[in-house]
Amino acid sequence: MPKMLAIGLGTACVVAAVLLFVSGYVAAAIVAVIAGTAFDLLFVKALRDERSAGRR
């Protein structure tokens, strides 16, 4: 997954989680936070892969 797509989706999920929580949809907000965390971890993995490829 491209790193910019991963960070964009992660950010969108976190924003959606906040809006869902404020609206009272706590369960959906928890799911959105988990999805956002997964996308943020994919972003970090892409950064590490890019950095390690540059050192070779």
DSSP file (Angstrom, degrees, kcal/mol; ACC not computed):
  #  RESIDUE AA STRUCTURE BP1 BP2  ACC     N-H-->O    O-->H-N    N-H-->O    O-->H-N    TCO  KAPPA ALPHA  PHI   PSI    X-CA   Y-CA   Z-CA
    1    1 A M              0   0    0      0, 0.0     5,-0.0     0, 0.0    45,-0.0   0.000 360.0 360.0 360.0 132.5    0.0    0.0    0.0
    2    2 A P     >  -     0   0    0      0, 0.0     4,-2.1     0, 0.0     3,-0.2  -0.340 360.0-126.7 -61.0 142.4    1.4    3.4   -0.9
    3    3 A K  H  > S+     0   0    0      1,-0.2     4,-2.3     2,-0.2     5,-0.2   0.852 106.9  53.2 -64.4 -35.4    2.4    5.4    2.2
    4    4 A M  H  > S+     0   0    0      1,-0.2     4,-1.9     2,-0.2    -1,-0.2   0.866 109.2  50.0 -69.3 -33.7    0.4    8.5    1.4
    5    5 A L  H  > S+     0   0    0     -3,-0.2     4,-2.6     2,-0.2     5,-0.2   0.913 110.6  50.6 -66.6 -42.2   -2.8    6.4    1.0
    6    6 A A  H  X S+     0   0    0     -4,-2.1     4,-2.3     1,-0.2    -2,-0.2   0.923 112.7  44.0 -63.5 -45.3   -2.2    4.6    4.3
    7    7 A I  H  X S+     0   0    0     -4,-2.3     4,-2.2     2,-0.2    -1,-0.2   0.864 113.6  52.2 -70.3 -33.6   -1.7    7.9    6.2
    8    8 A G  H  X S+     0   0    0     -4,-1.9     4,-2.3    -5,-0.2    -2,-0.2   0.928 112.3  44.1 -65.6 -44.9   -4.7    9.4    4.5
    9    9 A L  H  X S+     0   0    0     -4,-2.6     4,-2.3     2,-0.2    -2,-0.2   0.882 112.8  52.6 -67.5 -37.8   -7.0    6.5    5.4
   10   10 A G  H  X S+     0   0    0     -4,-2.3     4,-1.9    -5,-0.2    -2,-0.2   0.917 111.0  46.7 -62.8 -42.8   -5.7    6.4    8.9
   11   11 A T  H  X S+     0   0    0     -4,-2.2     4,-2.5     2,-0.2     5,-0.2   0.911 111.4  51.3 -65.0 -43.1   -6.4   10.1    9.4
   12   12 A A  H  X S+     0   0    0     -4,-2.3     4,-2.5     1,-0.2    -2,-0.2   0.891 109.7  50.7 -62.0 -39.4   -9.9    9.8    7.9
   13   13 A C  H  X S+     0   0    0     -4,-2.3     4,-2.3     2,-0.2    -1,-0.2   0.898 110.5  48.3 -66.1 -40.1  -10.6    6.9   10.2
   14   14 A V  H  X S+     0   0    0     -4,-1.9     4,-2.1     2,-0.2    -2,-0.2   0.911 112.5  48.3 -68.3 -41.2   -9.5    8.8   13.3
   15   15 A V  H  X S+     0   0    0     -4,-2.5     4,-2.3     1,-0.2    -2,-0.2   0.923 112.7  49.0 -62.8 -43.4  -11.6   11.9   12.3
   16   16 A A  H  X S+     0   0    0     -4,-2.5     4,-2.7    -5,-0.2    -2,-0.2   0.884 108.3  54.6 -62.7 -38.0  -14.6    9.6   11.7
   17   17 A A  H  X S+     0   0    0     -4,-2.3     4,-2.5     2,-0.2    -1,-0.2   0.911 108.4  48.0 -62.9 -42.1  -14.0    8.0   15.1
   18   18 A V  H  X S+     0   0    0     -4,-2.1     4,-2.5     2,-0.2    -2,-0.2   0.932 113.4  47.4 -64.1 -44.8  -14.1   11.4   16.8
   19   19 A L  H  X S+     0   0    0     -4,-2.3     4,-1.8     1,-0.2    -2,-0.2   0.899 113.1  48.7 -64.5 -39.9  -17.3   12.4   15.0
   20   20 A L  H  X>S+     0   0    0     -4,-2.7     5,-2.5     2,-0.2     4,-0.7   0.903 111.2  50.1 -65.6 -40.8  -18.9    9.0   15.7
   21   21 A F  H ><5S+     0   0    0     -4,-2.5     3,-0.9     1,-0.2    -2,-0.2   0.919 110.8  48.5 -63.7 -43.6  -18.0    9.3   19.4
   22   22 A V  H 3<5S+     0   0    0     -4,-2.5    -1,-0.2     1,-0.2    -2,-0.2   0.850 109.6  53.8 -64.7 -33.4  -19.4   12.8   19.7
   23   23 A S  H 3<5S-     0   0    0     -4,-1.8    -1,-0.2    -5,-0.2    -2,-0.2   0.607 122.4-106.3 -77.1 -11.6  -22.6   11.6   18.0
   24   24 A G  T <<5S+     0   0    0     -3,-0.9     2,-1.5    -4,-0.7     3,-0.2   0.461  82.6 126.1 102.2   1.6  -23.0    8.8   20.5
   25   25 A Y     >< +     0   0    0     -5,-2.5     4,-1.9     1,-0.2     5,-0.1  -0.607  25.8 162.3 -92.7  76.1  -22.0    5.8   18.3
   26   26 A V  H  >  +     0   0    0     -2,-1.5     4,-2.2     1,-0.2    -1,-0.2   0.902  69.2  51.2 -67.2 -43.3  -19.3    4.5   20.7
   27   27 A A  H  > S+     0   0    0      1,-0.2     4,-1.9    -3,-0.2    -1,-0.2   0.916 112.3  46.7 -62.4 -43.1  -19.1    1.0   19.3
   28   28 A A  H  > S+     0   0    0      1,-0.2     4,-2.3     2,-0.2    -1,-0.2   0.860 109.9  54.8 -66.6 -34.5  -18.6    2.3   15.7
   29   29 A A  H  X S+     0   0    0     -4,-1.9     4,-2.2     2,-0.2    -2,-0.2   0.889 106.2  51.4 -65.3 -38.7  -16.0    4.8   17.0
   30   30 A I  H  X S+     0   0    0     -4,-2.2     4,-2.1     2,-0.2    -2,-0.2   0.917 110.3  48.8 -64.4 -42.5  -14.0    2.0   18.6
   31   31 A V  H  X S+     0   0    0     -4,-1.9     4,-2.4     1,-0.2    -2,-0.2   0.903 110.9  50.9 -63.0 -41.2  -14.0    0.1   15.3
   32   32 A A  H  X S+     0   0    0     -4,-2.3     4,-2.5     1,-0.2    -1,-0.2   0.872 108.9  51.1 -65.9 -36.9  -12.9    3.3   13.4
   33   33 A V  H  X S+     0   0    0     -4,-2.2     4,-2.4     2,-0.2    -1,-0.2   0.909 110.2  49.4 -66.1 -41.2  -10.1    3.8   15.9
   34   34 A I  H  X S+     0   0    0     -4,-2.1     4,-2.0     2,-0.2    -2,-0.2   0.922 112.7  47.1 -63.7 -43.7   -8.9    0.2   15.4
   35   35 A A  H  X S+     0   0    0     -4,-2.4     4,-2.2     1,-0.2    -2,-0.2   0.911 111.7  51.2 -63.9 -41.8   -9.0    0.6   11.6
   36   36 A G  H  X S+     0   0    0     -4,-2.5     4,-2.2     1,-0.2    -2,-0.2   0.887 108.7  51.4 -62.3 -39.4   -7.2    3.9   11.8
   37   37 A T  H  X S+     0   0    0     -4,-2.4     4,-2.3     2,-0.2    -1,-0.2   0.899 108.0  52.4 -63.9 -40.6   -4.5    2.4   13.9
   38   38 A A  H  X S+     0   0    0     -4,-2.0     4,-1.9     1,-0.2    -2,-0.2   0.922 111.0  46.5 -61.9 -43.9   -4.1   -0.4   11.4
   39   39 A F  H  X S+     0   0    0     -4,-2.2     4,-1.9     1,-0.2    -1,-0.2   0.876 110.9  52.5 -67.3 -36.3   -3.6    2.1    8.6
   40   40 A D  H  X S+     0   0    0     -4,-2.2     4,-2.1     2,-0.2    -1,-0.2   0.880 108.3  51.1 -66.4 -36.4   -1.2    4.1   10.6
   41   41 A L  H  X S+     0   0    0     -4,-2.3     4,-2.3     2,-0.2    -2,-0.2   0.873 107.7  52.6 -67.1 -36.1    0.9    1.0   11.3
   42   42 A L  H  X S+     0   0    0     -4,-1.9     4,-2.3     2,-0.2    -2,-0.2   0.879 107.8  52.6 -63.9 -36.9    0.9    0.3    7.5
   43   43 A F  H  X S+     0   0    0     -4,-1.9     4,-2.2     2,-0.2    -2,-0.2   0.925 109.4  47.9 -62.6 -45.6    2.2    3.8    7.0
   44   44 A V  H  X S+     0   0    0     -4,-2.1     4,-2.4     1,-0.2    -2,-0.2   0.902 110.9  51.5 -63.1 -40.9    5.0    3.2    9.5
   45   45 A K  H  X S+     0   0    0     -4,-2.3     4,-2.6     1,-0.2    -1,-0.2   0.906 109.1  50.7 -62.1 -41.6    5.9   -0.1    7.8
   46   46 A A  H  X S+     0   0    0     -4,-2.3     4,-2.3     1,-0.2    -2,-0.2   0.891 110.2  50.0 -64.4 -39.1    6.0    1.7    4.4
   47   47 A L  H  X S+     0   0    0     -4,-2.2     4,-2.4     2,-0.2    -2,-0.2   0.916 111.9  47.5 -64.1 -42.9    8.4    4.3    5.9
   48   48 A R  H  X S+     0   0    0     -4,-2.4     4,-2.7     2,-0.2     5,-0.2   0.913 112.2  49.3 -65.3 -42.0   10.7    1.7    7.4
   49   49 A D  H  X S+     0   0    0     -4,-2.6     4,-1.8     1,-0.2    -1,-0.2   0.905 112.5  48.3 -63.1 -40.8   10.7   -0.3    4.1
   50   50 A E  H  X S+     0   0    0     -4,-2.3     4,-1.3     2,-0.2    -2,-0.2   0.901 113.4  47.0 -65.5 -41.5   11.5    2.9    2.2
   51   51 A R  H  X S+     0   0    0     -4,-2.4     4,-0.8     1,-0.2    -2,-0.2   0.902 112.3  48.6 -68.7 -41.6   14.3    3.8    4.6
   52   52 A S  H  X S+     0   0    0     -4,-2.7     4,-0.5     1,-0.2     3,-0.3   0.831 108.2  54.9 -70.5 -30.2   15.9    0.4    4.6
   53   53 A A  H >< S+     0   0    0     -4,-1.8     3,-0.6     1,-0.2    -1,-0.2   0.835 104.9  54.7 -69.0 -31.8   15.8    0.2    0.8
   54   54 A G  H 3< S+     0   0    0     -4,-1.3    -1,-0.2     1,-0.2    -2,-0.2   0.726 103.2  56.0 -73.0 -21.9   17.7    3.5    0.6
   55   55 A R  H 3<        0   0    0     -4,-0.8    -1,-0.2    -3,-0.3    -2,-0.2   0.595 360.0 360.0 -86.4 -11.9   20.5    2.1    2.9
   56   56 A R    <<        0   0    0     -3,-0.6    -1,-0.2    -4,-0.5    -2,-0.1   0.482 360.0 360.0 -78.7 360.0   21.3   -0.9    0.7
